[in-house]
Amino acid sequence: MMSALKRTLWQTGLRRTAAWKAGKIALNDRRKRKALSGIASASGAPEQLRILVINHFFDGEIEALSGCIAGRDDVAMRCISPEPFFSRAMAWFPEPVHRAEIEYDAPELEPIRARFREYCQTLFEELASRFSFDCVLSPSDSFYWLREFIGVCQSKGIPVIIADKEGTISARSFDVEPLRIRRMFPPIADYFFVWSERQKEFWLKAGVEESRISVVGSMRTDRYVNLVHGRPDTILCYDFDTDAYINNMDWDALAWKGERNWNYLRDAMHRVMLRIARDYPGYTIVIKCHPQQVVTEFAVSELESQPNVKIIKGIPKGLPALLSGAVAVVGFQTTALLESALARTPTLYTAWGELFELVRDQILPWSNPGYGMKWIQSEEELESALRAVLDSVNGQQEFDADRSRLADYFFQADGRVTERLLAQLQALAGKR
């Protein structure tokens, strides 16, 4: 519903009107005042590390941090979100900035940057008066709405640290995205935590000095490596956007004349889920959409009306709990498949067709051995594999999956990544 409303606003041009912008600012100013009043102060000792976290689709990492600091008095954390705190940027900056089509530091944007920087000065004081933070932790410094706030924090002696959560980078993105980042919004944070040596290379290409990068692993993996599996009564299906990992392809170089989307693959997966839901009413089929997924409608319309089908949109919390009851996990190009493989849940990677074969070497390599998944190469094979799992004696079947290459993306996934990251944060903020 909300996605459809947002698309309508973009398509009609309503988001570009002065009235819409004024209304957005007024509404979010009211929401910001309420959010500020809810930020509790910290009463720990002077050596306590106080972290301000920017929550932009960062919930998995925040859950890991919350679990790690529970019961500790040497660390305190508060979280803020883009809206309502940075809504003025979304109203003031022109659309080419929203779409990353113009360099953030372009001279013609200086009046807007200066205006927003002044707002960020006030925002800093408002936040610091509620919670005197020692550092800022964010998933990225490329967000145009955050860059002036980063500068303000640094001018006050507050380091801004990035815990990059995009650790699975396709071959195509690895080639083109660092250069785009370097040109459009060059890295400005003080320090970067990354998942792997491969991700470190990505940021080196983007212009970050090696001395500002530390390979620690993914905080989210702490929630999966020691996951306690419950009663297996769910099939967890990760949905995906129709242009997942192909929205930056050089189609002319590929000489591809067909449709530039994964509709055929997505629809096939949904057809199988419908048949399984009908034949196995004792199991729940959970279809989890990506938090930033644009297309969330289903061509297989009967799927949504099945009583044992649950569709999750938006940003749910507690994904490990959802995974703990999964008899199998199904998906395509997503980090979530690596996480389910790490948790030793039977994981099915669905990928086939002419388009897949054409771009296979440029997207995530889950069809290769070593990533803990069973590669499914047809609609019929997917249905057969799921029925085999559901018909097994104990309700769960362990695939003989090779996990030898998980470390390519999850460096040292031993359940203590967040603990190590916090120790480094304390050192960076001068708290140890």
C-alpha positions in Angstrom: 0.0 0.0 0.0 2.7 2.5 1.0 4.9 1.5 -1.9 2.1 2.1 -4.3 1.4 5.5 -2.7 5.0 6.5 -3.0 5.1 5.5 -6.7 2.0 7.5 -7.4 3.5 10.6 -5.7 6.6 10.3 -7.9 4.7 9.6 -11.1 2.2 12.5 -10.6 4.9 14.9 -9.7 3.1 15.8 -6.4 6.4 15.3 -4.5 7.9 18.2 -6.5 5.4 20.8 -5.4 6.1 23.4 -2.8 3.0 22.5 -0.9 4.0 18.9 -0.6 7.5 19.8 0.6 6.1 22.3 3.2 3.6 19.7 4.4 6.4 17.0 4.7 8.6 19.3 6.7 5.8 20.4 9.1 4.7 16.8 9.6 8.2 15.5 10.2 9.1 18.4 12.5 6.2 17.3 14.7 7.4 13.7 14.6 11.0 14.8 15.3 10.0 16.6 18.5 8.2 13.5 19.7 11.2 11.3 18.7 13.6 13.6 20.5 11.5 13.5 23.7 11.8 9.7 23.6 15.6 9.6 23.5 16.8 8.7 27.0 19.9 10.2 28.4 22.8 8.1 29.5 23.8 8.0 33.1 26.9 5.8 32.9 30.5 6.6 34.0 32.6 9.0 32.0 34.4 6.0 30.3 31.1 4.7 29.0 31.0 4.6 25.2 27.8 6.3 23.8 26.9 5.5 20.3 24.5 7.3 18.1 23.3 4.9 15.4 21.8 5.9 12.0 19.1 3.4 11.3 18.8 3.1 7.5 17.7 -0.5 6.9 20.2 -1.3 9.7 17.9 -3.3 12.0 19.8 -6.6 11.8 23.0 -4.9 13.0 21.1 -3.0 15.7 19.6 -6.2 17.0 23.1 -7.7 17.2 24.5 -4.6 19.0 21.5 -4.6 21.4 22.1 -8.2 22.2 25.8 -7.7 22.8 25.5 -4.7 25.1 22.6 -6.0 27.1 23.5 -5.9 30.8 26.7 -3.9 30.2 27.2 -0.5 31.7 30.2 0.5 29.6 28.2 1.0 26.4 25.0 2.9 25.6 23.3 3.2 22.3 20.5 5.3 20.8 19.1 5.1 17.3 17.7 7.7 14.9 16.2 7.2 11.4 16.3 9.3 8.2 12.8 10.4 8.8 11.9 12.5 10.7 15.4 13.7 11.5 16.8 14.4 8.0 13.5 15.0 6.2 14.5 18.6 5.2 17.2 17.1 2.9 14.6 15.1 1.1 12.5 18.2 0.6 15.3 20.7 -0.2 17.6 18.8 -2.5 16.6 18.4 -6.2 15.5 15.1 -7.6 18.8 14.4 -9.4 20.4 14.3 -6.0 17.8 11.8 -4.7 18.5 9.6 -7.7 22.3 10.1 -7.5 22.5 11.6 -10.9 24.5 14.6 -9.9 27.7 14.9 -7.8 26.8 15.8 -4.2 29.7 18.4 -4.2 28.5 20.1 -7.4 29.1 23.9 -7.1 25.5 24.7 -7.9 24.3 22.8 -4.9 26.3 24.8 -2.4 23.4 27.1 -1.3 21.3 24.0 -0.5 24.2 22.3 1.3 24.9 25.4 3.3 21.2 25.7 4.3 21.0 22.1 5.3 24.4 22.3 7.1 22.8 25.0 9.3 19.9 22.7 10.1 22.3 19.9 10.9 24.1 22.2 13.4 20.9 22.7 15.2 20.0 19.0 15.0 23.4 18.1 16.5 22.8 20.3 19.5 19.3 18.9 19.9 20.5 15.3 19.9 23.6 16.0 22.1 21.4 17.8 24.7 19.5 14.5 25.0 22.3 12.0 24.6 25.9 13.1 24.7 27.2 10.7 22.1 30.9 9.9 21.6 30.6 8.6 18.0 28.2 8.0 15.2 27.7 4.6 13.6 26.1 4.4 10.2 25.7 1.8 7.4 27.1 4.3 4.8 28.4 7.9 4.4 27.0 8.0 0.8 23.5 9.1 1.9 23.1 12.6 0.6 20.9 13.5 3.6 23.6 12.5 6.1 26.8 14.1 4.6 26.3 17.6 6.2 25.6 16.0 9.6 28.8 14.0 9.3 30.7 17.2 8.7 29.1 18.8 11.7 29.9 15.9 13.9 33.5 15.8 12.8 33.9 19.6 13.4 32.8 18.9 17.0 35.4 16.1 17.4 32.9 13.3 17.1 34.2 10.5 14.8 31.8 9.0 12.3 32.3 5.3 11.7 30.8 3.2 8.9 29.7 -0.5 9.5 29.1 -1.3 5.9 26.2 -3.9 5.7 26.4 -4.4 1.9 28.9 -7.2 2.1 27.7 -9.3 -0.8 28.6 -7.3 -3.9 28.1 -8.7 -7.3 30.9 -8.9 -9.8 29.2 -6.2 -12.0 28.8 -3.8 -9.0 32.3 -4.5 -7.8 33.5 -3.2 -11.2 31.3 -0.1 -11.5 30.1 1.0 -8.1 33.4 2.1 -6.4 34.1 4.4 -9.3 30.6 5.9 -9.1 30.9 6.4 -5.3 34.3 8.0 -5.8 32.8 10.5 -8.3 29.3 11.1 -6.9 29.8 11.0 -3.1 33.5 10.4 -2.1 33.9 8.7 1.3 34.2 11.2 4.2 33.7 9.0 7.3 36.6 8.6 9.7 36.6 4.8 9.7 35.1 1.8 7.9 34.3 -1.7 9.3 33.7 -4.2 6.5 32.7 -7.9 6.3 35.6 -9.3 4.3 38.9 -8.8 2.5 36.9 -8.6 -0.7 34.8 -5.8 0.6 37.9 -4.0 1.8 39.1 -4.1 -1.9 35.8 -2.5 -2.9 36.4 0.5 -0.6 40.0 0.9 -1.5 38.8 1.2 -5.1 36.3 3.9 -3.9 39.1 6.0 -2.4 39.3 5.0 1.3 42.8 4.8 2.7 43.7 1.3 3.9 44.5 2.7 7.4 40.8 3.6 7.7 39.5 0.1 7.0 39.1 -2.8 9.4 37.9 -6.3 8.4 35.7 -7.5 11.2 33.0 -9.6 9.6 29.2 -9.1 9.7 27.5 -8.3 13.0 24.4 -10.0 11.7 26.2 -13.4 11.6 26.3 -13.4 15.4 22.6 -14.1 15.3 22.9 -17.1 13.0 26.0 -19.1 13.8 24.5 -20.4 17.1 20.9 -20.3 16.1 18.7 -22.7 18.0 16.3 -24.4 15.6 12.8 -24.8 16.8 9.9 -26.9 15.4 10.2 -26.9 11.6 6.8 -25.7 10.4 7.7 -23.0 7.9 9.0 -22.6 4.4 10.8 -19.2 4.2 10.8 -17.7 0.7 12.8 -14.6 0.1 11.1 -12.5 -2.6 13.1 -10.2 -4.9 12.8 -7.2 -7.2 12.3 -7.9 -10.8 15.6 -6.2 -11.7 17.7 -7.5 -8.8 21.4 -7.1 -9.5 20.8 -6.3 -13.2 19.8 -2.7 -13.0 23.3 -1.5 -13.8 24.1 -3.9 -16.6 25.6 -2.7 -19.9 22.8 -4.2 -22.0 24.3 -3.0 -25.3 27.5 -4.9 -24.6 25.5 -8.0 -23.6 23.5 -7.8 -26.9 20.4 -9.0 -25.0 17.2 -8.4 -26.8 14.8 -10.0 -24.3 13.1 -8.6 -21.3 15.4 -7.0 -18.7 13.7 -8.5 -15.7 13.4 -11.6 -13.6 9.6 -11.9 -13.9 9.8 -15.4 -15.3 11.9 -16.6 -12.4 9.8 -14.8 -9.7 6.5 -16.0 -11.1 7.8 -19.6 -11.3 8.8 -19.5 -7.6 5.4 -18.2 -6.6 3.6 -20.9 -8.6 5.5 -23.6 -6.7 4.8 -21.9 -3.4 1.1 -21.9 -4.3 1.1 -25.6 -5.1 3.0 -26.4 -1.9 0.7 -24.3 0.2 -2.3 -26.2 -1.1 -0.8 -29.7 -0.7 0.8 -29.1 2.7 -1.8 -27.1 4.8 0.1 -27.9 8.0 3.1 -25.8 6.9 3.2 -22.0 6.7 4.7 -20.4 3.6 6.3 -17.1 4.6 7.1 -14.9 1.6 9.5 -12.2 2.8 9.9 -9.2 0.5 13.1 -7.2 0.5 12.9 -4.0 2.6 13.6 -1.8 -0.4 11.7 -3.9 -2.9 9.7 -1.9 -5.4 7.6 -4.5 -7.1 5.6 -6.3 -4.3 2.6 -7.3 -6.4 2.1 -11.0 -7.3 1.1 -12.2 -10.7 0.1 -15.5 -9.1 -2.9 -13.8 -7.5 -4.3 -16.9 -5.7 -1.1 -17.0 -3.6 -2.2 -14.1 -1.3 -5.5 -15.7 -0.5 -4.2 -19.0 0.8 -4.8 -19.3 4.5 -1.3 -20.7 5.2 0.6 -18.1 3.2 2.0 -15.1 5.0 3.5 -12.2 3.1 5.9 -9.8 4.9 6.6 -6.4 3.5 8.7 -3.6 5.0 11.4 -4.1 7.6 10.5 -6.9 10.1 12.5 -7.4 13.2 13.6 -10.8 14.5 14.5 -12.6 11.3 16.6 -15.2 13.1 13.5 -16.3 15.0 11.7 -16.6 11.7 14.6 -18.7 10.3 14.7 -20.9 13.4 11.4 -22.5 12.4 12.2 -22.9 8.7 12.2 -26.4 7.3 13.8 -24.9 4.1 14.7 -21.5 2.7 14.1 -20.5 -1.0 15.5 -17.4 -2.8 17.5 -15.8 -5.5 20.1 -13.0 -5.3 20.2 -12.1 -1.6 22.6 -12.1 1.4 19.8 -13.8 3.4 20.5 -17.1 1.6 24.1 -17.0 2.9 22.8 -16.3 6.4 20.4 -19.3 6.2 23.3 -21.5 5.0 25.4 -20.3 7.9 22.6 -21.3 10.2 22.6 -24.8 8.5 19.1 -24.5 7.3 18.4 -26.3 3.9 18.8 -23.5 1.4 17.6 -23.6 -2.2 19.0 -21.1 -4.7 16.6 -20.8 -7.6 18.3 -19.6 -10.8 17.8 -20.7 -14.4 16.9 -19.4 -17.9 18.6 -17.6 -20.8 19.0 -14.3 -18.9 20.5 -16.0 -15.9 23.1 -17.8 -18.1 23.9 -14.5 -19.8 24.6 -12.6 -16.6 25.6 -15.4 -14.3 29.3 -14.3 -14.1 28.2 -10.7 -13.2 25.8 -11.4 -10.3 26.2 -13.1 -7.0 27.9 -16.5 -7.5 25.5 -18.6 -5.4 25.3 -21.3 -8.2 28.9 -22.1 -7.6 29.9 -24.7 -4.9 31.0 -23.6 -1.5 28.2 -21.3 -0.4 26.1 -23.9 1.5 23.2 -24.0 -1.0 21.5 -26.4 -3.4 21.3 -24.9 -6.9 17.8 -25.3 -8.3 17.7 -25.1 -12.1 14.0 -25.4 -12.9 10.5 -24.9 -11.6 10.0 -28.7 -11.5 13.2 -29.2 -9.6 12.2 -26.6 -7.0 8.9 -28.3 -6.3 10.5 -31.7 -6.2 13.2 -30.5 -3.7 10.6 -28.9 -1.4 8.4 -32.0 -1.4 11.4 -34.1 -0.5 12.1 -31.9 2.5 8.5 -31.9 3.6 8.0 -35.6 3.1 11.2 -36.6 5.1 10.7 -38.5 8.3 11.7 -35.8 10.8 10.3 -32.9 8.8 13.7 -31.5 8.0 16.4 -32.6 5.6 20.0 -31.5 5.7 21.4 -31.1 2.2 25.0 -32.2 1.8 26.0 -28.6 1.3 29.6 -27.4 0.9 30.1 -24.2 3.0 33.9 -23.8 2.4 33.5 -20.4 0.7 31.3 -18.6 3.2 34.4 -16.9 4.6 34.7 -15.1 1.2 31.9 -12.9 2.4 31.6 -13.6 6.2 35.1 -13.2 7.7 35.4 -15.0 11.0 31.7 -15.7 11.6 32.2 -17.1 15.1 29.4 -15.4 17.0 31.8 -12.6 18.4 31.9 -10.1 15.5 29.9 -7.5 17.3 32.0 -7.9 20.4 35.2 -7.2 18.4 33.6 -4.3 16.6 32.6 -2.7 19.9 36.1 -3.0 21.2 37.5 -1.2 18.2 34.7 1.4 18.5 35.8 2.0 22.1 39.4 2.6 21.0 38.4 4.9 18.1 36.3 7.0 20.5 39.1 7.1 23.1 37.1 5.0 25.6 39.8 2.4 26.3 
